[in-house]
Each structure stands twice: as structure tokens, then as C-alpha cells.
């Protein structure tokens, strides 16, 4: 099964919450009026698009209908597709052009941070890159053990120290290993907590200083992992992290288990942060770079053969 097919299946719940109902609604209206827009608004909110982004989408739809003097409700679907494409934005690939490049992965415990690192490592390895992972989440004793399992599955090197070690020391060791082994990308796992933003900022700043000193010209990405099932709550969480760290991209996990896949539409608009990866399953190849066009097409085609 292709990743697009997995994406379509993964977004089936989201489609059933909105896009699967839109055809029936459009057919039930003989003209375009505010009652129709109220129905669309309810469906968008149900799919967890968010109030602000829903208003933006519907305002844009009103403008398009007015500009094109559209009278047929059933033609709205095409206009909506184009507006959603504009809303979700263009694809933004990882910026990992230097050798080595660095990817920090942050996020609260339970969102799928460890599995995301394993899956991204496997994806980058498939692209021909040599990956080294730093187990810098030394706060939890089991974190490095869990990461080791995924690194073994992905076939990439893991650099670790004992529980309670200084994360910056782990990063230093990992940089040395990456250089000596000719690594292309160093992925740094970080402690999954945000209860004290100052601690998080201090920890990231300390690791960043090590990177800046040892790899002064390296491309650096800071990716925040969000559980798609949390919907708009995940966006609130992202805003908190954004205040604590310079986030360059998002990883959305567990899209296959939620009807809240519409949150992707509000992520870029409300946060100004691009989605870099999405996950739609538990297997190691179930996470891929985010393709906005593929995502919107999957919403409209989800579950169809």
C-alpha cells in the first residue's frame, strides 16, 4: 500500500466528520445562502479546523463565490479545494544541506517523540543519508532504552550516556561520533516536558551552544512533535513551546486515529510554523515528509478506491 493510500485511510475519520458529508449538504441546497455557510461552518468546526481558520476559509469562499458569480452550490467543492490548498501552504522540506546537519526533536511525553525519531531516521536513511541519534533525554531512565529499540529498527547509530547525565555532554559526544563516522544528520532527542519553560529553554540553549561551537556552519532544525488526536489543544501546546524555543517545523503523529485531521489547516495559519512530517500508523515506514497537496487530496478522496 502506498503512503498516499495510508494517508487516505488515516484521514477517513476526518473525512467522515466533514468532507464525507459535504456532498449531501451541497446537493440539498438549491442556492448559495447563509444557511449553507452555517452548515459548512459546523462541519469545519467538527473536523477541528478551529474557529479562526474556519472563519478565514468561509470568508475566502464568500469572496471567490462573489468574484466568480457562482450560483451553483455543487460547484463550491472545487472552490473549497483551492482555498484549502492556499490555507495549508506550500511544502517546506527539511533544511539539512550541510554535512552534518542537526535536528532537535522536542515535545511532551506521550505524543510519539521517540517513535517519530526512529521513523524519521529510517526515512532519511532511505534517502541515502547516514544518521546518528543522540539520546539527550536523560531525564527519564527508560527514554534511551526506548530510543535504542527504534534506532536498531531504523539501522542507525545511537549515542547515549547514563540516566541523569548532562544532555549537552551527550550532544558533544554525538557530534564527535557524527564527525568521525562521516554522518550526514545528527538527530537530538530532548526531555519531553514543558512544566517549566525556563528549564526547557536553558537546556536547549546549552545544547545549542555546543552545536554552535562544534558545528558553527551546520543547518539546524527544531521540530516539535504534536499528537494530532489532541486537535486544537495541540495547537495551544505548540504556542507554549513556541514561546520557549525557536521551532522551525512540526511533526504530526497519529493522524490515523483521529477525526481531528483538520487541525493541519489551522497549524500553519495560526502558528506560522510549517508541518514537516506526518505519521499515519505504527510501522517504521508510516511517517513521511508532509505534502500539502497530497493531504488536501486525501481529505477529499479519503477512503475512496
C-alpha positions in Angstrom: 0.0 0.0 0.0 1.4 3.4 -1.0 1.8 6.2 1.6 -1.0 8.1 -0.1 -3.4 5.2 0.3 -2.4 5.0 4.0 -2.9 8.7 4.3 -6.4 8.4 2.8 -7.3 5.7 5.2 -5.8 7.6 8.1 -7.9 10.6 7.3 -11.1 8.6 6.9 -12.4 9.7 10.3 -11.7 13.4 9.5 -13.4 13.0 6.1 -16.4 11.4 7.7 -16.6 14.3 10.1 -16.7 16.9 7.3 -15.7 16.0 3.8 -17.9 12.9 3.6 -20.9 15.0 4.4 -20.3 18.0 2.2 -21.7 16.4 -1.0 -25.0 15.7 0.7 -25.2 19.2 2.1 -24.3 20.9 -1.3 -26.9 18.7 -3.1 -29.6 19.7 -0.5 -29.3 23.4 -1.3 -30.7 24.9 -4.5 -29.0 28.2 -3.9 -26.0 29.6 -2.0 -27.1 31.4 1.1 -26.1 31.9 4.7 -27.9 28.7 5.8 -25.4 26.8 3.6 -22.5 28.6 5.1 -23.7 27.8 8.6 -23.8 24.1 7.7 -20.2 24.4 6.3 -19.1 26.2 9.4 -20.4 23.5 11.7 -18.7 20.8 9.6 -15.3 22.6 9.7 -15.5 23.1 13.4 -16.4 19.4 13.9 -13.3 18.4 11.9 -11.3 20.6 14.4 -10.2 23.1 11.9 -10.6 25.8 14.6 -12.8 28.9 14.8 -10.3 31.4 13.5 -9.3 29.3 10.5 -12.9 28.3 9.8 -13.8 31.9 9.6 -10.9 32.6 7.3 -11.8 29.7 5.0 -15.5 30.7 4.8 -14.7 34.4 4.2 -12.4 33.4 1.4 -15.1 31.2 0.0 -17.6 34.1 0.0 -15.1 36.2 -1.9 -14.5 33.5 -4.5 -18.2 33.0 -5.0 -18.8 36.7 -5.3 -15.8 37.2 -7.7 -16.8 34.3 -9.9 -20.6 35.0 -9.6 -21.1 31.4 -8.8 -24.7 30.3 -8.3 -24.5 26.5 -8.1 -23.9 25.1 -4.6 -22.4 21.9 -6.0 -19.5 24.0 -7.6 -18.5 25.1 -4.1 -16.4 21.9 -3.6 -13.9 22.9 -6.3 -13.6 26.3 -4.8 -13.2 24.9 -1.3 -10.4 22.6 -2.5 -8.5 25.5 -3.9 -9.0 27.6 -0.7 -7.8 24.7 1.4 -4.7 24.4 -0.7 -4.0 28.1 -0.2 -4.6 27.7 3.5 -2.3 24.8 4.2 0.5 26.5 2.3 3.4 25.1 0.2 5.6 22.2 1.0 8.6 23.1 3.1 11.3 20.4 3.2 13.8 19.9 6.0 16.8 22.3 5.8 19.6 19.8 6.1 22.0 20.9 3.4 25.2 20.9 5.4 27.2 17.8 6.4 26.4 17.3 9.1 23.1 18.9 9.8 21.3 18.8 13.2 17.7 18.1 14.0 16.4 18.8 17.6 13.2 17.0 18.4 11.1 18.4 21.2 7.6 17.7 22.6 5.8 16.4 25.7 5.9 12.8 26.7 3.3 10.6 25.1 3.0 12.4 21.7 5.2 9.9 19.9 8.5 11.7 20.1 10.7 8.6 20.3 8.9 6.7 17.6 9.0 9.8 15.4 12.8 9.9 15.7 13.0 6.3 14.7 10.7 6.8 11.7 12.5 10.0 10.5 15.8 8.2 10.9 14.6 5.4 8.7 13.2 7.8 6.1 16.5 9.8 6.0 18.4 6.5 5.7 16.2 5.5 2.8 17.3 8.8 1.2 20.9 7.7 1.4 21.9 9.7 4.5 24.0 8.4 7.4 22.1 9.3 10.6 23.4 9.5 14.2 20.9 9.9 17.1 21.8 11.5 20.4 19.8 10.2 23.5 19.8 13.6 25.2 16.6 12.9 27.1 18.4 11.8 30.2 15.6 12.9 32.5 13.7 9.6 32.1 15.7 6.4 32.7 13.8 4.4 30.1 14.0 7.0 27.4 17.3 5.9 26.0 16.3 2.2 26.1 13.1 3.0 24.1 15.1 5.1 21.6 17.6 2.3 21.2 14.9 -0.1 20.1 13.8 2.3 17.3 17.3 3.1 16.3 18.0 -0.6 15.9 14.9 -0.9 13.7 16.0 2.0 11.6 19.6 0.8 11.4 21.1 4.0 12.7 23.7 4.7 15.3 22.7 5.8 18.8 25.0 7.8 21.2 23.9 7.6 24.9 25.1 8.1 28.4 23.7 7.1 31.8 20.5 8.4 33.3 20.8 11.8 34.7 23.8 12.7 32.5 24.1 16.3 31.2 22.2 16.5 27.9 24.8 18.9 26.5 27.5 16.3 27.2 25.6 13.7 25.3 25.3 16.1 22.4 29.0 16.8 22.4 29.8 13.0 22.3 27.2 12.6 19.5 28.8 15.4 17.5 32.2 13.8 17.8 30.8 10.4 16.7 28.9 12.0 13.8 32.1 13.7 12.6 34.3 10.6 13.0 31.7 8.3 11.3 31.0 10.7 8.4 27.4 11.3 9.4 25.1 13.5 7.4 22.4 14.2 10.0 22.5 14.3 13.8 19.1 13.9 15.5 18.9 15.0 19.1 16.2 13.6 21.4 15.3 16.0 24.2 13.4 15.8 27.5 9.7 15.7 27.0 8.4 18.2 29.4 7.2 21.8 29.4 6.1 22.3 33.0 9.0 24.7 33.5 9.7 26.7 30.3 12.8 28.2 31.8 14.3 24.7 32.3 13.5 23.8 28.8 14.9 27.0 27.4 18.1 26.7 29.4 18.5 23.0 28.4 18.0 23.8 24.7 20.2 26.8 24.9 23.0 24.9 26.4 22.8 22.1 23.8 22.6 24.8 21.1 25.8 26.5 22.3 27.6 23.1 22.0 26.3 22.8 18.4 27.3 26.4 17.6 30.8 25.8 18.9 31.4 22.4 17.4 29.4 22.7 14.2 29.3 26.5 13.6 28.1 26.3 10.0 25.6 23.4 10.4 21.9 23.7 9.4 19.8 23.3 12.5 16.1 22.3 12.6 14.0 22.3 15.8 10.9 20.1 15.3 8.0 20.0 17.7 6.1 16.7 17.8 2.3 17.0 18.3 -0.3 14.3 18.7 -3.0 15.0 16.0 -5.6 13.5 18.2 -5.3 16.4 20.6 -6.6 18.8 17.9 -6.8 22.4 18.9 -5.4 21.5 22.3 -2.2 20.5 20.4 -2.1 24.0 18.8 -2.3 25.6 22.2 0.5 23.3 23.3 2.5 24.4 20.3 2.0 28.1 21.2 3.5 27.4 24.6 6.6 25.6 23.1 6.9 28.4 20.5 7.4 30.8 23.5 10.2 28.6 24.8 12.0 27.5 21.7 12.7 28.6 18.1 10.6 26.0 16.4 11.3 25.5 12.7 8.8 22.8 11.9 6.1 20.4 13.2 5.8 16.6 13.2 2.1 15.5 13.5 1.6 11.9 14.7 -1.4 9.6 15.0 -3.4 11.1 12.1 -4.8 7.6 11.5 -6.6 7.5 14.8 -8.5 10.8 14.9 -11.3 12.8 13.4 -9.3 16.0 14.1 -7.1 15.9 11.0 -8.5 19.3 10.1 -6.1 20.8 12.6 -3.4 20.8 10.0 -5.3 23.6 8.2 -5.0 25.8 11.3 -1.5 24.9 12.3 0.3 27.0 9.6 -2.2 29.8 9.6 -2.3 30.3 13.4 1.3 29.4 14.3 3.3 30.3 11.2 5.2 27.0 11.5 5.2 24.6 8.7 4.4 20.9 9.1 7.5 18.9 8.0 6.4 15.3 8.8 3.1 13.4 9.3 2.6 10.0 10.7 -0.3 7.7 9.9 0.5 4.4 11.6 2.7 2.4 13.8 5.1 0.9 11.3 8.6 2.4 10.7 7.6 3.5 7.2 4.4 5.2 8.3 5.9 8.7 8.5 6.8 10.8 5.5 7.6 14.4 4.7 4.4 16.4 4.6 3.0 17.1 1.1 0.2 19.7 1.4 -1.4 18.8 -2.0 -1.4 15.1 -1.1 -3.0 16.0 2.2 -5.9 18.0 0.8 -6.5 15.5 -2.0 -6.6 12.8 0.7 -9.3 14.7 2.6 -11.5 14.8 -0.5 -10.7 11.3 -1.5 -10.3 9.6 1.9 -11.4 6.0 1.9 -12.3 6.1 -1.8 -10.8 3.4 -4.1 
